[in-house]
Structure formats: C-alpha cells, structure tokens
Amino acid sequence: MLRILVCLVAVFGSSWQVTLPHGHELKVAIDQQFAALDLNHNGILEFSELAAFGAKEDANHDGQVNLQEYMTFLNLPLEIGQPIFNVYDKDKDGFINQSFLTEYYHLLDHNNDNSVSLHEYEQYISTFLACVFGADHGGHGHGPNCDH
C-alpha cells in the first residue's frame, strides 16, 4: 500500500530516531523520495508509479497493509510509523486498504490535473508532517486528526 510520505523517512533509514528533519533537510528528503517514486523520471508522479510502490509495501499481497508491513517496508521506528499509519487507517481496523491509493493520489494532486508535480508533493508532505508531528516536528501535532 501507499504511505508515500513515510517513504521519505526511509531516505534517512534507521538513523532517524524520533526527530524528523525540518527546513532544508526536510525539503531534500522529500525531493529524494519524489525522485525515487518517479520511476520514469519525467518529473511527474503518476498513479501507476504510486501503485507500484503500494504493491511492494503489501508484503503478503492481501490487498491491505498492516502496521508491521508498513514499518518493516519503510524501516520506521514505532514513534514515527504509528502516528502516520493511524491517520491513513481510516476505519481504525488496523489496515490501510489498497483502495486508499486513489484517495491518497488525489490528496497529493492539489490542482486536480491528474498528475502530481514535485511542488505538489513537497507541499502535501510538509503540511502533513507538520499536522501529525507539530509545526517544527517537535511535538504538539494533531496526530490521527490530520485527516486531509
């Protein structure tokens, strides 16, 4: 399944403890993640590229991603993975369903032109992380109440 934004955490791997990057470091991480997702390197994140990532995340290929699959695939510590997972687990059943990919793509596609530019990706991810973890990623975020 998706969870693209946490993929940017994978850029930093297990070296990230509880502190997320911010400012220039965050922009660099987001840009690197976008480049990794943009499989054909045309500067646009297409739905098929997002779906390819989602298929890899679903380790047991059951059409949904549980917290363990999510954190294992992205190499996330619980302190980072759990709050993000909780936002996307819409019905709180412990799974992010494959059907969420379409909704997530539309969240990224801010101008609704059926393509996601680097700018749109940067804007969504930085806003989302600020909501979940707090403005400076040091706490006081809204946690699972960041339903976009």
OpenMM code with the backbone's topology and positions (N, CA, C; nanometers):
from openmm import Vec3, app, unit

residues = "MET LEU ARG ILE LEU VAL CYS LEU VAL ALA VAL PHE GLY SER SER TRP GLN VAL THR LEU PRO HIS GLY HIS GLU LEU LYS VAL ALA ILE ASP GLN GLN PHE ALA ALA LEU ASP LEU ASN HIS ASN GLY ILE LEU GLU PHE SER GLU LEU ALA ALA PHE GLY ALA LYS GLU ASP ALA ASN HIS ASP GLY GLN VAL ASN LEU GLN GLU TYR MET THR PHE LEU ASN LEU PRO LEU GLU ILE GLY GLN PRO ILE PHE ASN VAL TYR ASP LYS ASP LYS ASP GLY PHE ILE ASN GLN SER PHE LEU THR GLU TYR TYR HIS LEU LEU ASP HIS ASN ASN ASP ASN SER VAL SER LEU HIS GLU TYR GLU GLN TYR ILE SER THR PHE LEU ALA CYS VAL PHE GLY ALA ASP HIS GLY GLY HIS GLY HIS GLY PRO ASN CYS ASP HIS".split()
positions = [
    Vec3(0.0860, -0.1186, 0.0000),
    Vec3(0.0000, 0.0000, 0.0000),
    Vec3(0.0886, 0.1222, 0.0000),
    Vec3(0.0321, 0.2281, 0.0035),
    Vec3(0.0984, 0.3556, -0.0154),
    Vec3(0.1814, 0.4014, 0.1042),
    Vec3(0.1527, 0.5015, 0.1639),
    Vec3(0.2256, 0.5691, 0.2696),
    Vec3(0.3508, 0.6302, 0.2127),
    Vec3(0.3352, 0.6926, 0.1057),
    Vec3(0.4434, 0.7582, 0.0360),
    Vec3(0.5234, 0.8468, 0.1276),
    Vec3(0.4549, 0.9286, 0.2003),
    Vec3(0.5287, 1.0244, 0.2784),
    Vec3(0.6216, 0.9597, 0.3757),
    Vec3(0.5874, 0.8472, 0.4297),
    Vec3(0.6797, 0.7842, 0.5210),
    Vec3(0.7959, 0.7245, 0.4480),
    Vec3(0.7796, 0.7072, 0.3223),
    Vec3(0.8920, 0.6611, 0.2438),
    Vec3(1.0060, 0.7605, 0.2545),
    Vec3(0.9742, 0.8854, 0.2716),
    Vec3(1.0807, 0.9829, 0.2867),
    Vec3(1.1585, 0.9551, 0.4131),
    Vec3(1.0948, 0.8936, 0.5110),
    Vec3(1.1659, 0.8526, 0.6311),
    Vec3(1.2684, 0.7465, 0.5947),
    Vec3(1.2346, 0.6622, 0.4995),
    Vec3(1.3266, 0.5574, 0.4576),
    Vec3(1.4540, 0.6158, 0.3980),
    Vec3(1.4466, 0.7364, 0.3461),
    Vec3(1.5650, 0.8030, 0.2936),
    Vec3(1.6694, 0.8161, 0.4031),
    Vec3(1.6219, 0.8400, 0.5246),
    Vec3(1.7124, 0.8537, 0.6372),
    Vec3(1.7333, 0.7209, 0.7088),
    Vec3(1.6545, 0.6196, 0.6731),
    Vec3(1.6688, 0.4875, 0.7320),
    Vec3(1.6539, 0.4885, 0.8820),
    Vec3(1.7189, 0.3968, 0.9466),
    Vec3(1.7056, 0.3823, 1.0909),
    Vec3(1.7826, 0.4891, 1.1667),
    Vec3(1.8529, 0.5763, 1.0974),
    Vec3(1.9251, 0.6822, 1.1668),
    Vec3(1.8300, 0.7858, 1.2248),
    Vec3(1.7078, 0.7890, 1.1756),
    Vec3(1.6069, 0.8780, 1.2321),
    Vec3(1.5568, 0.8187, 1.3607),
    Vec3(1.5661, 0.8880, 1.4653),
    Vec3(1.5099, 0.8395, 1.5897),
    Vec3(1.3679, 0.8906, 1.5973),
    Vec3(1.3411, 0.9889, 1.6837),
    Vec3(1.2077, 1.0443, 1.6955),
    Vec3(1.2035, 1.1814, 1.6304),
    Vec3(1.3168, 1.2385, 1.6015),
    Vec3(1.3234, 1.3721, 1.5451),
    Vec3(1.3198, 1.3659, 1.3930),
    Vec3(1.2217, 1.4328, 1.3371),
    Vec3(1.2112, 1.4411, 1.1918),
    Vec3(1.2890, 1.5622, 1.1431),
    Vec3(1.3369, 1.5578, 1.0198),
    Vec3(1.4057, 1.6757, 0.9670),
    Vec3(1.3062, 1.7886, 0.9434),
    Vec3(1.3580, 1.9078, 0.9340),
    Vec3(1.2731, 2.0220, 0.9015),
    Vec3(1.3540, 2.1185, 0.8159),
    Vec3(1.2879, 2.2195, 0.7644),
    Vec3(1.3555, 2.3188, 0.6815),
    Vec3(1.4177, 2.2560, 0.5575),
    Vec3(1.5422, 2.2922, 0.5317),
    Vec3(1.6123, 2.2453, 0.4123),
    Vec3(1.6282, 2.0933, 0.4120),
    Vec3(1.6596, 2.0349, 0.5279),
    Vec3(1.6752, 1.8891, 0.5358),
    Vec3(1.5469, 1.8174, 0.4949),
    Vec3(1.4333, 1.8699, 0.5389),
    Vec3(1.3056, 1.8089, 0.5034),
    Vec3(1.2812, 1.8191, 0.3534),
    Vec3(1.3078, 1.9355, 0.2966),
    Vec3(1.2883, 1.9539, 0.1523),
    Vec3(1.3761, 1.8572, 0.0730),
    Vec3(1.5001, 1.8414, 0.1142),
    Vec3(1.5903, 1.7488, 0.0459),
    Vec3(1.5367, 1.6058, 0.0551),
    Vec3(1.4907, 1.5657, 0.1737),
    Vec3(1.4370, 1.4303, 0.1921),
    Vec3(1.3133, 1.4079, 0.1056),
    Vec3(1.2249, 1.5058, 0.1019),
    Vec3(1.1036, 1.4947, 0.0205),
    Vec3(1.1396, 1.4868, -0.1276),
    Vec3(1.2329, 1.5697, -0.1705),
    Vec3(1.2746, 1.5688, -0.3112),
    Vec3(1.3379, 1.4348, -0.3500),
    Vec3(1.4184, 1.3777, -0.2599),
    Vec3(1.4794, 1.2477, -0.2867),
    Vec3(1.3723, 1.1395, -0.2968),
    Vec3(1.2733, 1.1474, -0.2087),
    Vec3(1.1662, 1.0494, -0.2124),
    Vec3(1.0867, 1.0605, -0.3418),
    Vec3(1.0569, 1.1822, -0.3822),
    Vec3(0.9839, 1.2021, -0.5074),
    Vec3(1.0619, 1.1412, -0.6235),
    Vec3(1.1923, 1.1652, -0.6265),
    Vec3(1.2760, 1.1106, -0.7342),
    Vec3(1.2728, 0.9581, -0.7340),
    Vec3(1.2704, 0.8972, -0.6159),
    Vec3(1.2649, 0.7512, -0.6069),
    Vec3(1.1302, 0.6971, -0.6549),
    Vec3(1.0239, 0.7715, -0.6315),
    Vec3(0.8903, 0.7285, -0.6721),
    Vec3(0.8638, 0.7523, -0.8200),
    Vec3(0.9264, 0.8542, -0.8758),
    Vec3(0.9075, 0.8904, -1.0164),
    Vec3(0.9899, 0.7945, -1.1027),
    Vec3(0.9363, 0.6762, -1.1240),
    Vec3(1.0112, 0.5678, -1.1867),
    Vec3(1.0591, 0.5992, -1.3276),
    Vec3(0.9825, 0.6759, -1.4032),
    Vec3(1.0253, 0.7087, -1.5395),
    Vec3(1.0992, 0.8424, -1.5465),
    Vec3(1.1200, 0.9043, -1.4320),
    Vec3(1.1997, 1.0274, -1.4189),
    Vec3(1.1540, 1.1399, -1.5114),
    Vec3(1.0212, 1.1554, -1.5234),
    Vec3(0.9685, 1.2632, -1.6069),
    Vec3(0.9253, 1.3850, -1.5251),
    Vec3(0.9501, 1.3828, -1.3944),
    Vec3(0.9155, 1.4967, -1.3100),
    Vec3(0.7709, 1.4990, -1.2647),
    Vec3(0.6967, 1.3946, -1.2974),
    Vec3(0.5557, 1.3835, -1.2598),
    Vec3(0.5347, 1.2479, -1.1930),
    Vec3(0.4702, 1.2483, -1.0771),
    Vec3(0.4345, 1.1232, -1.0115),
    Vec3(0.3011, 1.0776, -1.0682),
    Vec3(0.3040, 0.9670, -1.1376),
    Vec3(0.1838, 0.9124, -1.1995),
    Vec3(0.1221, 0.8077, -1.1078),
    Vec3(-0.0070, 0.7858, -1.1230),
    Vec3(-0.0757, 0.6900, -1.0371),
    Vec3(-0.0129, 0.5515, -1.0465),
    Vec3(0.0273, 0.5103, -1.1647),
    Vec3(0.0876, 0.3775, -1.1820),
    Vec3(0.2166, 0.3643, -1.1013),
    Vec3(0.2914, 0.4730, -1.0886),
    Vec3(0.4142, 0.4702, -1.0094),
    Vec3(0.3814, 0.4565, -0.8610),
    Vec3(0.2780, 0.5246, -0.8179),
    Vec3(0.2328, 0.5136, -0.6798),
    Vec3(0.1828, 0.3719, -0.6517),
    Vec3(0.1099, 0.3145, -0.7449),
    Vec3(0.0578, 0.1784, -0.7290),
    Vec3(0.1710, 0.0759, -0.7211),
    Vec3(0.2771, 0.0968, -0.7973),
    Vec3(0.3919, 0.0058, -0.7924),
    Vec3(0.4545, 0.0065, -0.6537),
    Vec3(0.4652, 0.1245, -0.5944),
    Vec3(0.5172, 0.1347, -0.4583),
    Vec3(0.4237, 0.0642, -0.3612),
    Vec3(0.2942, 0.0864, -0.3765),
    Vec3(0.1955, 0.0255, -0.2879),
    Vec3(0.1999, -0.1261, -0.2912),
    Vec3(0.2219, -0.1823, -0.4085),
    Vec3(0.2286, -0.3281, -0.4216),
    Vec3(0.3476, -0.3848, -0.3453),
    Vec3(0.4581, -0.3146, -0.3443),
    Vec3(0.5768, -0.3601, -0.2711),
    Vec3(0.5551, -0.3529, -0.1205),
    Vec3(0.4825, -0.2533, -0.0768),
    Vec3(0.4587, -0.2334, 0.0657),
    Vec3(0.3720, -0.3453, 0.1236),
    Vec3(0.2817, -0.3992, 0.0446),
    Vec3(0.1902, -0.5058, 0.0869),
    Vec3(0.2628, -0.6400, 0.0768),
    Vec3(0.3411, -0.6727, 0.1787),
    Vec3(0.4308, -0.7884, 0.1753),
    Vec3(0.3591, -0.9210, 0.1529),
    Vec3(0.2421, -0.9398, 0.2115),
    Vec3(0.1731, -1.0680, 0.1961),
    Vec3(0.0684, -1.0655, 0.0837),
    Vec3(0.0630, -0.9571, 0.0094),
    Vec3(-0.0216, -0.9426, -0.1097),
    Vec3(-0.1696, -0.9717, -0.0838),
    Vec3(-0.2192, -0.9226, 0.0303),
    Vec3(-0.3608, -0.9431, 0.0624),
    Vec3(-0.4462, -0.8201, 0.0330),
    Vec3(-0.3870, -0.7191, -0.0301),
    Vec3(-0.4629, -0.6005, -0.0672),
    Vec3(-0.4742, -0.4968, 0.0423),
    Vec3(-0.4037, -0.5183, 0.1512),
    Vec3(-0.4042, -0.4202, 0.2601),
    Vec3(-0.2700, -0.4259, 0.3322),
    Vec3(-0.2377, -0.3176, 0.3993),
    Vec3(-0.1105, -0.3066, 0.4699),
    Vec3(-0.1392, -0.2907, 0.6183),
    Vec3(-0.0771, -0.3769, 0.6986),
    Vec3(-0.0904, -0.3606, 0.8434),
    Vec3(0.0280, -0.2805, 0.8958),
    Vec3(0.0234, -0.2448, 1.0215),
    Vec3(0.1286, -0.1607, 1.0794),
    Vec3(0.2656, -0.2260, 1.0665),
    Vec3(0.2741, -0.3553, 1.0900),
    Vec3(0.4035, -0.4240, 1.0814),
    Vec3(0.4603, -0.4186, 0.9401),
    Vec3(0.3785, -0.4446, 0.8387),
    Vec3(0.4248, -0.4366, 0.6998),
    Vec3(0.4724, -0.2954, 0.6682),
    Vec3(0.3954, -0.1998, 0.7134),
    Vec3(0.4242, -0.0587, 0.6897),
    Vec3(0.5592, -0.0203, 0.7474),
    Vec3(0.5788, -0.0528, 0.8744),
    Vec3(0.7022, -0.0141, 0.9423),
    Vec3(0.8216, -0.0943, 0.8911),
    Vec3(0.8019, -0.2213, 0.8591),
    Vec3(0.9108, -0.3043, 0.8088),
    Vec3(0.9568, -0.2556, 0.6718),
    Vec3(0.8621, -0.2331, 0.5811),
    Vec3(0.8975, -0.1901, 0.4461),
    Vec3(0.9711, -0.0569, 0.4474),
    Vec3(0.9255, 0.0345, 0.5323),
    Vec3(0.9834, 0.1686, 0.5342),
    Vec3(1.0946, 0.1855, 0.6364),
    Vec3(1.1226, 0.0794, 0.7132),
    Vec3(1.2277, 0.0835, 0.8144),
    Vec3(1.2051, 0.1981, 0.9129),
    Vec3(1.0832, 0.2035, 0.9667),
    Vec3(1.0439, 0.3117, 1.0557),
    Vec3(1.0405, 0.2682, 1.2010),
    Vec3(1.0827, 0.3559, 1.2907),
    Vec3(1.0595, 0.3292, 1.4328),
    Vec3(0.9119, 0.3526, 1.4644),
    Vec3(0.8631, 0.2875, 1.5671),
    Vec3(0.7223, 0.2973, 1.6056),
    Vec3(0.6796, 0.4421, 1.6287),
    Vec3(0.7676, 0.5242, 1.6855),
    Vec3(0.7342, 0.6630, 1.7188),
    Vec3(0.6996, 0.7459, 1.5960),
    Vec3(0.7500, 0.7068, 1.4814),
    Vec3(0.7205, 0.7784, 1.3571),
    Vec3(0.6131, 0.7050, 1.2773),
    Vec3(0.6269, 0.5750, 1.2654),
    Vec3(0.5351, 0.4975, 1.1834),
    Vec3(0.3930, 0.4917, 1.2352),
    Vec3(0.3770, 0.4723, 1.3655),
    Vec3(0.2426, 0.4565, 1.4221),
    Vec3(0.1547, 0.5799, 1.4010),
    Vec3(0.2012, 0.7016, 1.4318),
    Vec3(0.1137, 0.8184, 1.4109),
    Vec3(0.0731, 0.8387, 1.2649),
    Vec3(0.1643, 0.8148, 1.1734),
    Vec3(0.1319, 0.8313, 1.0319),
    Vec3(0.0344, 0.7221, 0.9880),
    Vec3(0.0623, 0.5988, 1.0268),
    Vec3(-0.0264, 0.4871, 0.9936),
    Vec3(-0.1672, 0.5134, 1.0454),
    Vec3(-0.1781, 0.5641, 1.1664),
    Vec3(-0.3091, 0.5887, 1.2271),
    Vec3(-0.3933, 0.6873, 1.1469),
    Vec3(-0.3307, 0.7849, 1.0852),
    Vec3(-0.4052, 0.8811, 1.0040),
    Vec3(-0.4675, 0.8111, 0.8837),
    Vec3(-0.3922, 0.7232, 0.8203),
    Vec3(-0.4387, 0.6592, 0.6977),
    Vec3(-0.5226, 0.5341, 0.7206),
    Vec3(-0.5244, 0.4840, 0.8421),
    Vec3(-0.6121, 0.3714, 0.8761),
    Vec3(-0.7498, 0.4298, 0.9056),
    Vec3(-0.8214, 0.4616, 0.8000),
    Vec3(-0.9463, 0.5381, 0.8087),
    Vec3(-1.0509, 0.4763, 0.9002),
    Vec3(-1.0701, 0.3458, 0.8906),
    Vec3(-1.1750, 0.2835, 0.9717),
    Vec3(-1.1208, 0.2226, 1.1011),
    Vec3(-0.9941, 0.2468, 1.1289),
    Vec3(-0.9293, 0.2031, 1.2532),
    Vec3(-0.9384, 0.0521, 1.2733),
    Vec3(-0.9264, -0.0225, 1.1625),
    Vec3(-0.9307, -0.1682, 1.1721),
    Vec3(-0.7913, -0.2308, 1.1726),
    Vec3(-0.6872, -0.1456, 1.1739),
    Vec3(-0.5505, -0.1955, 1.1755),
    Vec3(-0.4917, -0.2196, 1.0377),
    Vec3(-0.5613, -0.1733, 0.9337),
    Vec3(-0.5144, -0.1933, 0.7969),
    Vec3(-0.5349, -0.0674, 0.7137),
    Vec3(-0.4451, -0.0481, 0.6195),
    Vec3(-0.4634, 0.0530, 0.5162),
    Vec3(-0.4963, -0.0256, 0.3901),
    Vec3(-0.6135, -0.0054, 0.3382),
    Vec3(-0.6598, -0.0823, 0.2231),
    Vec3(-0.6027, -0.0285, 0.0931),
    Vec3(-0.5850, -0.1193, -0.0023),
    Vec3(-0.5306, -0.0831, -0.1331),
    Vec3(-0.6156, 0.0247, -0.2004),
    Vec3(-0.7436, 0.0260, -0.1708),
    Vec3(-0.8332, 0.1246, -0.2317),
    Vec3(-0.7978, 0.2677, -0.1901),
    Vec3(-0.7217, 0.2822, -0.0832),
    Vec3(-0.6832, 0.4151, -0.0375),
    Vec3(-0.5846, 0.4821, -0.1331),
    Vec3(-0.5185, 0.4052, -0.2178),
    Vec3(-0.4225, 0.4638, -0.3122),
    Vec3(-0.4847, 0.5749, -0.3957),
    Vec3(-0.6042, 0.5517, -0.4444),
    Vec3(-0.6714, 0.6522, -0.5272),
    Vec3(-0.6975, 0.7781, -0.4470),
    Vec3(-0.7481, 0.7621, -0.3268),
    Vec3(-0.7739, 0.8783, -0.2410),
    Vec3(-0.6445, 0.9529, -0.2107),
    Vec3(-0.5401, 0.8786, -0.1804),
    Vec3(-0.4118, 0.9403, -0.1483),
    Vec3(-0.3572, 1.0179, -0.2683),
    Vec3(-0.3702, 0.9597, -0.3870),
    Vec3(-0.3217, 1.0277, -0.5066),
    Vec3(-0.3939, 1.1608, -0.5251),
    Vec3(-0.5229, 1.1621, -0.4980),
    Vec3(-0.5997, 1.2864, -0.5100),
    Vec3(-0.5596, 1.3879, -0.4031),
    Vec3(-0.5187, 1.3402, -0.2864),
    Vec3(-0.4678, 1.4316, -0.1837),
    Vec3(-0.3390, 1.4983, -0.2310),
    Vec3(-0.2547, 1.4222, -0.2972),
    Vec3(-0.1292, 1.4764, -0.3490),
    Vec3(-0.1524, 1.5726, -0.4652),
    Vec3(-0.2501, 1.5429, -0.5487),
    Vec3(-0.2790, 1.6200, -0.6703),
    Vec3(-0.3618, 1.7435, -0.6345),
    Vec3(-0.2960, 1.8418, -0.5799),
    Vec3(-0.3624, 1.9603, -0.5255),
    Vec3(-0.4446, 2.0366, -0.6301),
    Vec3(-0.3952, 2.0463, -0.7522),
    Vec3(-0.4673, 2.1235, -0.8543),
    Vec3(-0.5587, 2.0363, -0.9413),
    Vec3(-0.5746, 1.9108, -0.9046),
    Vec3(-0.6687, 1.8190, -0.9714),
    Vec3(-0.6473, 1.8052, -1.1224),
    Vec3(-0.5206, 1.8005, -1.1644),
    Vec3(-0.4933, 1.7834, -1.3074),
    Vec3(-0.4509, 1.6398, -1.3416),
    Vec3(-0.4719, 1.5484, -1.2473),
    Vec3(-0.4384, 1.4063, -1.2645),
    Vec3(-0.2900, 1.3798, -1.2830),
    Vec3(-0.2082, 1.4674, -1.2275),
    Vec3(-0.0644, 1.4440, -1.2201),
    Vec3(-0.0131, 1.5151, -1.0955),
    Vec3(0.0912, 1.4594, -1.0372),
    Vec3(0.1470, 1.5168, -0.9149),
    Vec3(0.2871, 1.5677, -0.9448),
    Vec3(0.3030, 1.6982, -0.9343),
    Vec3(0.4332, 1.7608, -0.9568),
    Vec3(0.5157, 1.7548, -0.8282),
    Vec3(0.6432, 1.7819, -0.8408),
    Vec3(0.7299, 1.7879, -0.7235),
    Vec3(0.6779, 1.8922, -0.6252),
    Vec3(0.6357, 2.0062, -0.6752),
    Vec3(0.5849, 2.1124, -0.5883),
    Vec3(0.4628, 2.0650, -0.5091),
    Vec3(0.3698, 1.9983, -0.5757),
    Vec3(0.2510, 1.9480, -0.5060),
    Vec3(0.2906, 1.8455, -0.4003),
    Vec3(0.3853, 1.7601, -0.4343),
    Vec3(0.4310, 1.6565, -0.3420),
    Vec3(0.4961, 1.7200, -0.2189),
    Vec3(0.5853, 1.8157, -0.2422),
    Vec3(0.6509, 1.8858, -0.1310),
    Vec3(0.5481, 1.9524, -0.0407),
    Vec3(0.4529, 2.0188, -0.1009),
    Vec3(0.3511, 2.0919, -0.0256),
    Vec3(0.2686, 1.9975, 0.0617),
    Vec3(0.2227, 1.8879, 0.0039),
    Vec3(0.1401, 1.7945, 0.0808),
    Vec3(0.2194, 1.7307, 0.1947),
    Vec3(0.3375, 1.6782, 0.1645),
    Vec3(0.4144, 1.6060, 0.2658),
    Vec3(0.4542, 1.6979, 0.3806),
    Vec3(0.5037, 1.8166, 0.3516),
    Vec3(0.5457, 1.9067, 0.4597),
    Vec3(0.4266, 1.9500, 0.5445),
    Vec3(0.3130, 1.9764, 0.4827),
    Vec3(0.1923, 2.0138, 0.5574),
    Vec3(0.1432, 1.8973, 0.6423),
    Vec3(0.1450, 1.7783, 0.5848),
    Vec3(0.1000, 1.6598, 0.6568),
    Vec3(0.1872, 1.6327, 0.7791),
    Vec3(0.3186, 1.6352, 0.7613),
    Vec3(0.4081, 1.6092, 0.8740),
    Vec3(0.3931, 1.7147, 0.9823),
    Vec3(0.3734, 1.8403, 0.9424),
    Vec3(0.3515, 1.9465, 1.0409),
    Vec3(0.2242, 1.9202, 1.1194),
    Vec3(0.1221, 1.8712, 1.0534),
    Vec3(-0.0036, 1.8411, 1.1217),
    Vec3(0.0134, 1.7251, 1.2189),
    Vec3(0.0737, 1.6169, 1.1737),
    Vec3(0.0856, 1.4969, 1.2569),
    Vec3(0.1805, 1.5177, 1.3740),
    Vec3(0.2967, 1.5772, 1.3482),
    Vec3(0.4016, 1.5842, 1.4495),
    Vec3(0.4219, 1.7222, 1.5104),
    Vec3(0.3559, 1.8233, 1.4613),
    Vec3(0.3749, 1.9587, 1.5109),
    Vec3(0.4514, 2.0414, 1.4101),
    Vec3(0.4368, 2.1712, 1.4204),
    Vec3(0.4928, 2.2631, 1.3203),
    Vec3(0.6411, 2.2410, 1.2969),
    Vec3(0.7184, 2.2222, 1.4006),
    Vec3(0.8620, 2.2009, 1.3860),
    Vec3(0.8983, 2.0545, 1.4048),
    Vec3(0.7985, 1.9672, 1.3998),
    Vec3(0.8171, 1.8236, 1.4149),
    Vec3(0.8735, 1.7890, 1.5515),
    Vec3(0.8487, 1.8747, 1.6483),
    Vec3(0.8956, 1.8500, 1.7832),
    Vec3(0.7830, 1.8169, 1.8783),
    Vec3(0.6657, 1.7929, 1.8268),
    Vec3(0.5538, 1.7582, 1.9128),
    Vec3(0.4398, 1.8550, 1.8963),
    Vec3(0.3365, 1.8327, 1.9716),
    Vec3(0.2162, 1.9153, 1.9714),
    Vec3(0.1434, 1.9113, 1.8379),
    Vec3(0.1552, 1.8005, 1.7679),
    Vec3(0.0805, 1.7838, 1.6438),
    Vec3(-0.0594, 1.7338, 1.6733),
    Vec3(-0.1341, 1.7121, 1.5689),
    Vec3(-0.2731, 1.6686, 1.5822),
    Vec3(-0.2885, 1.5175, 1.5734),
    Vec3(-0.1780, 1.4469, 1.5533),
    Vec3(-0.1839, 1.3017, 1.5467),
    Vec3(-0.2822, 1.2528, 1.4421),
    Vec3(-0.3692, 1.1578, 1.4793),
    Vec3(-0.4597, 1.0993, 1.3809),
    Vec3(-0.5690, 1.1944, 1.3331),
    Vec3(-0.5748, 1.3149, 1.3869),
    Vec3(-0.6761, 1.4119, 1.3452),
    Vec3(-0.6307, 1.4953, 1.2257),
    Vec3(-0.5360, 1.4463, 1.1507),
    Vec3(-0.4858, 1.5164, 1.0323),
    Vec3(-0.5472, 1.4579, 0.9068),
    Vec3(-0.6737, 1.4284, 0.9145),
    Vec3(-0.7437, 1.3701, 0.8008),
    Vec3(-0.7610, 1.4776, 0.6947),
    Vec3(-0.6897, 1.4608, 0.5860),
    Vec3(-0.6941, 1.5614, 0.4794),
    Vec3(-0.8057, 1.5248, 0.3875),
] * unit.nanometer
topology = app.Topology()
chain = topology.addChain("A")
for resn in residues:
    res = topology.addResidue(resn, chain)
    for name in ("N", "CA", "C"):
        topology.addAtom(name, app.Element.getBySymbol(name[0]), res)
